[in-house]
Amino acid sequence: MGFDLPIALDRTAAAPLADQLAGQLRLVAAHGVLKMGEKLPSTRTLAAGLGVSRTVTAAAYEQLYAEGWIAGRHGSGTYVVAVPPGSPSRRPSRPTDLVDAAEPGADLRPGSPWAAGIRPAIWRRAWRAAADPAPDARPIRAGLSEYRTAVAEHAVRHRGLAPEPADVLATGGTTVAVAELGRALFEPGDIIAVEEPGYPRAMGALRAAGLVVVPARVDQDGIVVADLPDGVRAVYCTPAHQFPLGGTLPAGRRVDLIAWARERGAWIIEDDYDGELRYDVAPLPLLASLGPDVVIHLGTTSKILTPTLGCGWMIAPPEVVASVVHLRAETGAGPSLAGQRVYTALASSGDLARHLRRVRSELAARRGLVVATLSTAGQDVLGDRAGTHVVVPLPGAQAERTLIAAARDRGLLLDGLQRCFAGRPSRFGLTLGYAAPPHREVLSGALLTLVALRRAG
Ligand SMILES: Cc1ncc(COP(=O)(O)O)c(C=O)c1O
């Protein structure tokens, strides 16, 4: 047999490669990818396919022999002779191995951060520090001044943007900020172009403010400026890492977009939801640094920490900041100060910068695991080396729906591209998030479930 098993070893993990390999072979068999009586690749073929030494594959096979579920027939190779415990076919409800990963909670939908990676000690320390000041008697509509300063420093350090703290407005997160902009800057019936495919909640928030959302075409590099519709008051886009397709807007198109907005007196809403998370090249200049007069830049702690903090920022021209603060005062709304205090404590202690380094290294490894596992199984993966998700293309709407439903039956939560279209969907596939599983092993198990489902058709 040739080598086409969905196995990806992680050289950065503490577990020895042979143990990882034995564990993944068990999972593969438990999931029916390897069947009873099936011949395994030779230790030499497997070693070549995985790019490891034969000692590793031989040690893994030894382990599986000792456990009694593979056997060698002299001269004719190695065969699966028993299905390992945890096989869904034998013990459907046993929460172990792959089944464990596929229990409700194996969540590969996009959007979640690696919340389990926040060290409890730094989290507790930040919340304690946030409780030090006396209770506030009144809301602070623009946000705490120490938070605005901390965000300005974050922008310089991580995004190459140097705003004054006065240009920074605290928000309750990106989606809340988009909703506020929809009401503060525009009139009901105004037309806004939103990337298509794009972020469904941005479309929802703008529509809820009475605006008319029209599609802005996107290709593999992001928004296509030349095709932007006429008559729009603003365009919403994700240039650092297009959501969902995963492209990075090239420098030339950035310059064109700024020129387009200036010519028409339109606003650009730059959603920089995961801009801190890049695993290859340095990021390109933000739209906000190229066109600070026409760009409203939105950042969030949702990807680098957790959306439960309800904490983000807007960096925008003074008239925009003033309009949003005015709306908040009129409607009695405004972001919670608790999240801002927690963020400020994390940033000023240096814990946030350390956490960010861990998040980058963990998510880069996870992305590698996703790409290796799915490519080995012959599945394409799209999207830049960034953020917390990739796109797995599928041939059509029905294939997408069927796969998502079949995965749900196995306790694996998936999401699809169709949801990212305001109009008729023209691309199909999974928007596959890899940050939510608490550990890489859970991610591996969930990926194997996915591969098995794809193979089952
Ligand atoms: C494109 C995009 N923007 C914004 C957000 C979320 O931002 P927030 O939680 O701050 O509303 C997400 C989260 O999934 C996203 O995918």
The ligand as an SDF file (V2000), in Angstrom:
LIG
                    3D

 16 16  0  0  0  0  0  0  0  0999 V2000
  -14.1090   39.3810   10.4150 C   0  0  0  0  0  0  0  0  0  0  0  0
  -14.3580   39.4700   11.8850 C   0  0  0  0  0  0  0  0  0  0  0  0
  -14.4790   40.6600   12.4490 N   0  0  0  0  0  0  0  0  0  0  0  0
  -14.7330   40.7770   13.7700 C   0  0  0  0  0  0  0  0  0  0  0  0
  -14.8680   39.6670   14.5800 C   0  0  0  0  0  0  0  0  0  0  0  0
  -15.2190   39.7240   16.0280 C   0  0  0  0  0  0  0  0  0  0  0  0
  -15.0220   40.8440   16.6510 O   0  0  0  0  0  0  0  0  0  0  0  0
  -15.7250   41.1610   18.0290 P   0  0  0  0  0  0  0  0  0  0  0  0
  -15.8030   39.8820   18.8260 O   0  0  0  0  0  0  0  0  0  0  0  0
  -14.7930   42.1330   18.6110 O   0  0  0  0  0  0  0  0  0  0  0  0
  -17.0770   41.6820   17.7170 O   0  0  0  0  0  0  0  0  0  0  0  0
  -14.7270   38.4150   14.0270 C   0  0  0  0  0  0  0  0  0  0  0  0
  -14.8910   37.2320   14.8920 C   0  0  0  0  0  0  0  0  0  0  0  0
  -15.0440   36.1450   14.4960 O   0  0  0  0  0  0  0  0  0  0  0  0
  -14.4860   38.3100   12.6400 C   0  0  0  0  0  0  0  0  0  0  0  0
  -14.3760   37.1050   12.0770 O   0  0  0  0  0  0  0  0  0  0  0  0
  1  2  1  0
  2  3  1  0
  2 15  2  0
  3  4  2  0
  4  5  1  0
  5  6  1  0
  5 12  2  0
  6  7  1  0
  7  8  1  0
  8  9  2  0
  8 10  1  0
  8 11  1  0
 12 13  1  0
 12 15  1  0
 13 14  2  0
 15 16  1  0
M  END
$$$$
